[in-house]
C-alpha cells in the first residue's frame, strides 16, 4: 500500500483546492453583489422589482454554486478514503495469495 498513498494525498490536496476556490469565488461574488446593491437607489417601479428578482436569483445561484463546489470536495475526499481502503484490501489479498504460493 505504501507506494500508492500519494494518490490519496493528491485527491485530498485537490479537495482542499476546491474548498479554496469555493471561498475565493464566494468572496468575488459577494464583492460583485455589493457593487450591484450600491445601485439599488437608482431603480424605481418595475425596474426596482426586476432588480430585486435578479438579486434573489443571484443569491440562489451563489448558494447552488457553493453547494456544488462543497459536494465536489466531499466526493473527492470520499474517493480518497475509498481508494485507500481498496488499495489496502488488494494489498492484503496479494499477500494472502503470495503466502499461499510459498510452499
Chimera marker file (.cmm) of the C-alpha trace (Angstrom):
<marker_set name="trace">
<marker id="1" x="0.000" y="0.000" z="0.000" r="1" g="1" b="0" radius="0.5"/>
<marker id="2" x="2.856" y="2.390" z="0.676" r="1" g="1" b="0" radius="0.5"/>
<marker id="3" x="3.613" y="3.055" z="-2.967" r="1" g="1" b="0" radius="0.5"/>
<marker id="4" x="0.071" y="4.313" z="-3.665" r="1" g="1" b="0" radius="0.5"/>
<marker id="5" x="-0.573" y="6.573" z="-0.660" r="1" g="1" b="0" radius="0.5"/>
<marker id="6" x="0.386" y="9.648" z="-2.659" r="1" g="1" b="0" radius="0.5"/>
<marker id="7" x="-2.650" y="9.096" z="-4.891" r="1" g="1" b="0" radius="0.5"/>
<marker id="8" x="-4.997" y="9.573" z="-1.942" r="1" g="1" b="0" radius="0.5"/>
<marker id="9" x="-2.889" y="12.527" z="-0.823" r="1" g="1" b="0" radius="0.5"/>
<marker id="10" x="-3.238" y="14.062" z="-4.286" r="1" g="1" b="0" radius="0.5"/>
<marker id="11" x="-7.015" y="13.616" z="-4.066" r="1" g="1" b="0" radius="0.5"/>
<marker id="12" x="-7.115" y="15.280" z="-0.652" r="1" g="1" b="0" radius="0.5"/>
<marker id="13" x="-4.975" y="18.118" z="-1.940" r="1" g="1" b="0" radius="0.5"/>
<marker id="14" x="-7.364" y="18.563" z="-4.869" r="1" g="1" b="0" radius="0.5"/>
<marker id="15" x="-10.291" y="18.686" z="-2.436" r="1" g="1" b="0" radius="0.5"/>
<marker id="16" x="-8.506" y="21.423" z="-0.477" r="1" g="1" b="0" radius="0.5"/>
<marker id="17" x="-8.013" y="23.396" z="-3.698" r="1" g="1" b="0" radius="0.5"/>
<marker id="18" x="-11.722" y="23.046" z="-4.467" r="1" g="1" b="0" radius="0.5"/>
<marker id="19" x="-12.505" y="24.394" z="-0.971" r="1" g="1" b="0" radius="0.5"/>
<marker id="20" x="-10.107" y="27.300" z="-1.524" r="1" g="1" b="0" radius="0.5"/>
<marker id="21" x="-11.653" y="28.004" z="-4.922" r="1" g="1" b="0" radius="0.5"/>
<marker id="22" x="-15.108" y="27.957" z="-3.353" r="1" g="1" b="0" radius="0.5"/>
<marker id="23" x="-14.005" y="30.539" z="-0.784" r="1" g="1" b="0" radius="0.5"/>
<marker id="24" x="-12.375" y="32.739" z="-3.427" r="1" g="1" b="0" radius="0.5"/>
<marker id="25" x="-15.390" y="32.551" z="-5.721" r="1" g="1" b="0" radius="0.5"/>
<marker id="26" x="-17.726" y="33.438" z="-2.856" r="1" g="1" b="0" radius="0.5"/>
<marker id="27" x="-15.598" y="36.459" z="-1.956" r="1" g="1" b="0" radius="0.5"/>
<marker id="28" x="-15.720" y="37.681" z="-5.550" r="1" g="1" b="0" radius="0.5"/>
<marker id="29" x="-19.454" y="37.016" z="-5.850" r="1" g="1" b="0" radius="0.5"/>
<marker id="30" x="-20.023" y="38.939" z="-2.612" r="1" g="1" b="0" radius="0.5"/>
<marker id="31" x="-17.938" y="41.831" z="-3.959" r="1" g="1" b="0" radius="0.5"/>
<marker id="32" x="-19.961" y="41.949" z="-7.190" r="1" g="1" b="0" radius="0.5"/>
<marker id="33" x="-23.174" y="41.767" z="-5.189" r="1" g="1" b="0" radius="0.5"/>
<marker id="34" x="-22.091" y="44.732" z="-3.053" r="1" g="1" b="0" radius="0.5"/>
<marker id="35" x="-21.408" y="46.761" z="-6.194" r="1" g="1" b="0" radius="0.5"/>
<marker id="36" x="-24.822" y="45.829" z="-7.606" r="1" g="1" b="0" radius="0.5"/>
<marker id="37" x="-26.536" y="46.595" z="-4.303" r="1" g="1" b="0" radius="0.5"/>
<marker id="38" x="-24.923" y="50.038" z="-4.267" r="1" g="1" b="0" radius="0.5"/>
<marker id="39" x="-27.058" y="50.891" z="-7.321" r="1" g="1" b="0" radius="0.5"/>
<marker id="40" x="-30.324" y="49.908" z="-5.619" r="1" g="1" b="0" radius="0.5"/>
<marker id="41" x="-31.385" y="53.513" z="-5.012" r="1" g="1" b="0" radius="0.5"/>
<marker id="42" x="-31.278" y="54.248" z="-8.750" r="1" g="1" b="0" radius="0.5"/>
<marker id="43" x="-34.082" y="51.800" z="-9.513" r="1" g="1" b="0" radius="0.5"/>
<marker id="44" x="-37.793" y="52.545" z="-9.176" r="1" g="1" b="0" radius="0.5"/>
<marker id="45" x="-41.085" y="50.880" z="-10.029" r="1" g="1" b="0" radius="0.5"/>
<marker id="46" x="-40.883" y="47.925" z="-12.411" r="1" g="1" b="0" radius="0.5"/>
<marker id="47" x="-37.112" y="48.329" z="-12.670" r="1" g="1" b="0" radius="0.5"/>
<marker id="48" x="-36.868" y="48.020" z="-8.874" r="1" g="1" b="0" radius="0.5"/>
<marker id="49" x="-38.929" y="44.827" z="-8.914" r="1" g="1" b="0" radius="0.5"/>
<marker id="50" x="-36.773" y="43.417" z="-11.712" r="1" g="1" b="0" radius="0.5"/>
<marker id="51" x="-33.642" y="44.331" z="-9.788" r="1" g="1" b="0" radius="0.5"/>
<marker id="52" x="-34.983" y="42.652" z="-6.646" r="1" g="1" b="0" radius="0.5"/>
<marker id="53" x="-35.851" y="39.495" z="-8.609" r="1" g="1" b="0" radius="0.5"/>
<marker id="54" x="-32.402" y="39.495" z="-10.173" r="1" g="1" b="0" radius="0.5"/>
<marker id="55" x="-30.747" y="39.739" z="-6.763" r="1" g="1" b="0" radius="0.5"/>
<marker id="56" x="-32.852" y="36.824" z="-5.473" r="1" g="1" b="0" radius="0.5"/>
<marker id="57" x="-31.739" y="34.733" z="-8.457" r="1" g="1" b="0" radius="0.5"/>
<marker id="58" x="-28.162" y="35.883" z="-7.920" r="1" g="1" b="0" radius="0.5"/>
<marker id="59" x="-28.269" y="34.781" z="-4.267" r="1" g="1" b="0" radius="0.5"/>
<marker id="60" x="-29.757" y="31.437" z="-5.268" r="1" g="1" b="0" radius="0.5"/>
<marker id="61" x="-27.104" y="30.883" z="-7.942" r="1" g="1" b="0" radius="0.5"/>
<marker id="62" x="-24.363" y="31.730" z="-5.434" r="1" g="1" b="0" radius="0.5"/>
<marker id="63" x="-25.811" y="29.276" z="-2.932" r="1" g="1" b="0" radius="0.5"/>
<marker id="64" x="-26.101" y="26.491" z="-5.530" r="1" g="1" b="0" radius="0.5"/>
<marker id="65" x="-22.559" y="27.076" z="-6.773" r="1" g="1" b="0" radius="0.5"/>
<marker id="66" x="-21.189" y="26.939" z="-3.227" r="1" g="1" b="0" radius="0.5"/>
<marker id="67" x="-23.121" y="23.750" z="-2.512" r="1" g="1" b="0" radius="0.5"/>
<marker id="68" x="-21.885" y="22.163" z="-5.743" r="1" g="1" b="0" radius="0.5"/>
<marker id="69" x="-18.252" y="23.002" z="-5.024" r="1" g="1" b="0" radius="0.5"/>
<marker id="70" x="-18.605" y="21.744" z="-1.448" r="1" g="1" b="0" radius="0.5"/>
<marker id="71" x="-20.127" y="18.496" z="-2.714" r="1" g="1" b="0" radius="0.5"/>
<marker id="72" x="-17.274" y="18.078" z="-5.195" r="1" g="1" b="0" radius="0.5"/>
<marker id="73" x="-14.719" y="18.481" z="-2.395" r="1" g="1" b="0" radius="0.5"/>
<marker id="74" x="-16.576" y="15.966" z="-0.212" r="1" g="1" b="0" radius="0.5"/>
<marker id="75" x="-16.765" y="13.472" z="-3.086" r="1" g="1" b="0" radius="0.5"/>
<marker id="76" x="-13.055" y="13.813" z="-3.790" r="1" g="1" b="0" radius="0.5"/>
<marker id="77" x="-12.271" y="13.192" z="-0.111" r="1" g="1" b="0" radius="0.5"/>
<marker id="78" x="-14.602" y="10.184" z="-0.060" r="1" g="1" b="0" radius="0.5"/>
<marker id="79" x="-12.894" y="8.840" z="-3.178" r="1" g="1" b="0" radius="0.5"/>
<marker id="80" x="-9.512" y="9.196" z="-1.471" r="1" g="1" b="0" radius="0.5"/>
<marker id="81" x="-10.773" y="7.214" z="1.514" r="1" g="1" b="0" radius="0.5"/>
<marker id="82" x="-12.325" y="4.555" z="-0.728" r="1" g="1" b="0" radius="0.5"/>
<marker id="83" x="-9.131" y="4.364" z="-2.772" r="1" g="1" b="0" radius="0.5"/>
<marker id="84" x="-7.074" y="3.760" z="0.349" r="1" g="1" b="0" radius="0.5"/>
<marker id="85" x="-9.493" y="1.070" z="1.509" r="1" g="1" b="0" radius="0.5"/>
<marker id="86" x="-9.468" y="-0.689" z="-1.854" r="1" g="1" b="0" radius="0.5"/>
<marker id="87" x="-5.696" y="-0.412" z="-2.063" r="1" g="1" b="0" radius="0.5"/>
<marker id="88" x="-5.270" y="-1.886" z="1.429" r="1" g="1" b="0" radius="0.5"/>
<marker id="89" x="-7.678" y="-4.711" z="0.622" r="1" g="1" b="0" radius="0.5"/>
<marker id="90" x="-5.860" y="-5.502" z="-2.620" r="1" g="1" b="0" radius="0.5"/>
<marker id="91" x="-2.521" y="-5.466" z="-0.830" r="1" g="1" b="0" radius="0.5"/>
<marker id="92" x="-3.860" y="-7.869" z="1.800" r="1" g="1" b="0" radius="0.5"/>
<marker id="93" x="-5.264" y="-10.152" z="-0.908" r="1" g="1" b="0" radius="0.5"/>
<marker id="94" x="-1.952" y="-10.203" z="-2.743" r="1" g="1" b="0" radius="0.5"/>
<marker id="95" x="-0.105" y="-11.010" z="0.464" r="1" g="1" b="0" radius="0.5"/>
<marker id="96" x="-2.509" y="-13.884" z="1.135" r="1" g="1" b="0" radius="0.5"/>
<marker id="97" x="-2.027" y="-15.215" z="-2.378" r="1" g="1" b="0" radius="0.5"/>
<marker id="98" x="1.745" y="-14.905" z="-2.074" r="1" g="1" b="0" radius="0.5"/>
<marker id="99" x="1.708" y="-16.707" z="1.273" r="1" g="1" b="0" radius="0.5"/>
<marker id="100" x="-0.420" y="-19.477" z="-0.221" r="1" g="1" b="0" radius="0.5"/>
<marker id="101" x="2.009" y="-19.919" z="-3.105" r="1" g="1" b="0" radius="0.5"/>
<marker id="102" x="5.054" y="-20.192" z="-0.844" r="1" g="1" b="0" radius="0.5"/>
<marker id="103" x="5.121" y="-23.942" z="-0.488" r="1" g="1" b="0" radius="0.5"/>
<link id1="1" id2="2" r="1" g="1" b="0" radius="0.2"/>
<link id1="2" id2="3" r="1" g="1" b="0" radius="0.2"/>
<link id1="3" id2="4" r="1" g="1" b="0" radius="0.2"/>
<link id1="4" id2="5" r="1" g="1" b="0" radius="0.2"/>
<link id1="5" id2="6" r="1" g="1" b="0" radius="0.2"/>
<link id1="6" id2="7" r="1" g="1" b="0" radius="0.2"/>
<link id1="7" id2="8" r="1" g="1" b="0" radius="0.2"/>
<link id1="8" id2="9" r="1" g="1" b="0" radius="0.2"/>
<link id1="9" id2="10" r="1" g="1" b="0" radius="0.2"/>
<link id1="10" id2="11" r="1" g="1" b="0" radius="0.2"/>
<link id1="11" id2="12" r="1" g="1" b="0" radius="0.2"/>
<link id1="12" id2="13" r="1" g="1" b="0" radius="0.2"/>
<link id1="13" id2="14" r="1" g="1" b="0" radius="0.2"/>
<link id1="14" id2="15" r="1" g="1" b="0" radius="0.2"/>
<link id1="15" id2="16" r="1" g="1" b="0" radius="0.2"/>
<link id1="16" id2="17" r="1" g="1" b="0" radius="0.2"/>
<link id1="17" id2="18" r="1" g="1" b="0" radius="0.2"/>
<link id1="18" id2="19" r="1" g="1" b="0" radius="0.2"/>
<link id1="19" id2="20" r="1" g="1" b="0" radius="0.2"/>
<link id1="20" id2="21" r="1" g="1" b="0" radius="0.2"/>
<link id1="21" id2="22" r="1" g="1" b="0" radius="0.2"/>
<link id1="22" id2="23" r="1" g="1" b="0" radius="0.2"/>
<link id1="23" id2="24" r="1" g="1" b="0" radius="0.2"/>
<link id1="24" id2="25" r="1" g="1" b="0" radius="0.2"/>
<link id1="25" id2="26" r="1" g="1" b="0" radius="0.2"/>
<link id1="26" id2="27" r="1" g="1" b="0" radius="0.2"/>
<link id1="27" id2="28" r="1" g="1" b="0" radius="0.2"/>
<link id1="28" id2="29" r="1" g="1" b="0" radius="0.2"/>
<link id1="29" id2="30" r="1" g="1" b="0" radius="0.2"/>
<link id1="30" id2="31" r="1" g="1" b="0" radius="0.2"/>
<link id1="31" id2="32" r="1" g="1" b="0" radius="0.2"/>
<link id1="32" id2="33" r="1" g="1" b="0" radius="0.2"/>
<link id1="33" id2="34" r="1" g="1" b="0" radius="0.2"/>
<link id1="34" id2="35" r="1" g="1" b="0" radius="0.2"/>
<link id1="35" id2="36" r="1" g="1" b="0" radius="0.2"/>
<link id1="36" id2="37" r="1" g="1" b="0" radius="0.2"/>
<link id1="37" id2="38" r="1" g="1" b="0" radius="0.2"/>
<link id1="38" id2="39" r="1" g="1" b="0" radius="0.2"/>
<link id1="39" id2="40" r="1" g="1" b="0" radius="0.2"/>
<link id1="40" id2="41" r="1" g="1" b="0" radius="0.2"/>
<link id1="41" id2="42" r="1" g="1" b="0" radius="0.2"/>
<link id1="42" id2="43" r="1" g="1" b="0" radius="0.2"/>
<link id1="43" id2="44" r="1" g="1" b="0" radius="0.2"/>
<link id1="44" id2="45" r="1" g="1" b="0" radius="0.2"/>
<link id1="45" id2="46" r="1" g="1" b="0" radius="0.2"/>
<link id1="46" id2="47" r="1" g="1" b="0" radius="0.2"/>
<link id1="47" id2="48" r="1" g="1" b="0" radius="0.2"/>
<link id1="48" id2="49" r="1" g="1" b="0" radius="0.2"/>
<link id1="49" id2="50" r="1" g="1" b="0" radius="0.2"/>
<link id1="50" id2="51" r="1" g="1" b="0" radius="0.2"/>
<link id1="51" id2="52" r="1" g="1" b="0" radius="0.2"/>
<link id1="52" id2="53" r="1" g="1" b="0" radius="0.2"/>
<link id1="53" id2="54" r="1" g="1" b="0" radius="0.2"/>
<link id1="54" id2="55" r="1" g="1" b="0" radius="0.2"/>
<link id1="55" id2="56" r="1" g="1" b="0" radius="0.2"/>
<link id1="56" id2="57" r="1" g="1" b="0" radius="0.2"/>
<link id1="57" id2="58" r="1" g="1" b="0" radius="0.2"/>
<link id1="58" id2="59" r="1" g="1" b="0" radius="0.2"/>
<link id1="59" id2="60" r="1" g="1" b="0" radius="0.2"/>
<link id1="60" id2="61" r="1" g="1" b="0" radius="0.2"/>
<link id1="61" id2="62" r="1" g="1" b="0" radius="0.2"/>
<link id1="62" id2="63" r="1" g="1" b="0" radius="0.2"/>
<link id1="63" id2="64" r="1" g="1" b="0" radius="0.2"/>
<link id1="64" id2="65" r="1" g="1" b="0" radius="0.2"/>
<link id1="65" id2="66" r="1" g="1" b="0" radius="0.2"/>
<link id1="66" id2="67" r="1" g="1" b="0" radius="0.2"/>
<link id1="67" id2="68" r="1" g="1" b="0" radius="0.2"/>
<link id1="68" id2="69" r="1" g="1" b="0" radius="0.2"/>
<link id1="69" id2="70" r="1" g="1" b="0" radius="0.2"/>
<link id1="70" id2="71" r="1" g="1" b="0" radius="0.2"/>
<link id1="71" id2="72" r="1" g="1" b="0" radius="0.2"/>
<link id1="72" id2="73" r="1" g="1" b="0" radius="0.2"/>
<link id1="73" id2="74" r="1" g="1" b="0" radius="0.2"/>
<link id1="74" id2="75" r="1" g="1" b="0" radius="0.2"/>
<link id1="75" id2="76" r="1" g="1" b="0" radius="0.2"/>
<link id1="76" id2="77" r="1" g="1" b="0" radius="0.2"/>
<link id1="77" id2="78" r="1" g="1" b="0" radius="0.2"/>
<link id1="78" id2="79" r="1" g="1" b="0" radius="0.2"/>
<link id1="79" id2="80" r="1" g="1" b="0" radius="0.2"/>
<link id1="80" id2="81" r="1" g="1" b="0" radius="0.2"/>
<link id1="81" id2="82" r="1" g="1" b="0" radius="0.2"/>
<link id1="82" id2="83" r="1" g="1" b="0" radius="0.2"/>
<link id1="83" id2="84" r="1" g="1" b="0" radius="0.2"/>
<link id1="84" id2="85" r="1" g="1" b="0" radius="0.2"/>
<link id1="85" id2="86" r="1" g="1" b="0" radius="0.2"/>
<link id1="86" id2="87" r="1" g="1" b="0" radius="0.2"/>
<link id1="87" id2="88" r="1" g="1" b="0" radius="0.2"/>
<link id1="88" id2="89" r="1" g="1" b="0" radius="0.2"/>
<link id1="89" id2="90" r="1" g="1" b="0" radius="0.2"/>
<link id1="90" id2="91" r="1" g="1" b="0" radius="0.2"/>
<link id1="91" id2="92" r="1" g="1" b="0" radius="0.2"/>
<link id1="92" id2="93" r="1" g="1" b="0" radius="0.2"/>
<link id1="93" id2="94" r="1" g="1" b="0" radius="0.2"/>
<link id1="94" id2="95" r="1" g="1" b="0" radius="0.2"/>
<link id1="95" id2="96" r="1" g="1" b="0" radius="0.2"/>
<link id1="96" id2="97" r="1" g="1" b="0" radius="0.2"/>
<link id1="97" id2="98" r="1" g="1" b="0" radius="0.2"/>
<link id1="98" id2="99" r="1" g="1" b="0" radius="0.2"/>
<link id1="99" id2="100" r="1" g="1" b="0" radius="0.2"/>
<link id1="100" id2="101" r="1" g="1" b="0" radius="0.2"/>
<link id1="101" id2="102" r="1" g="1" b="0" radius="0.2"/>
<link id1="102" id2="103" r="1" g="1" b="0" radius="0.2"/>
</marker_set>
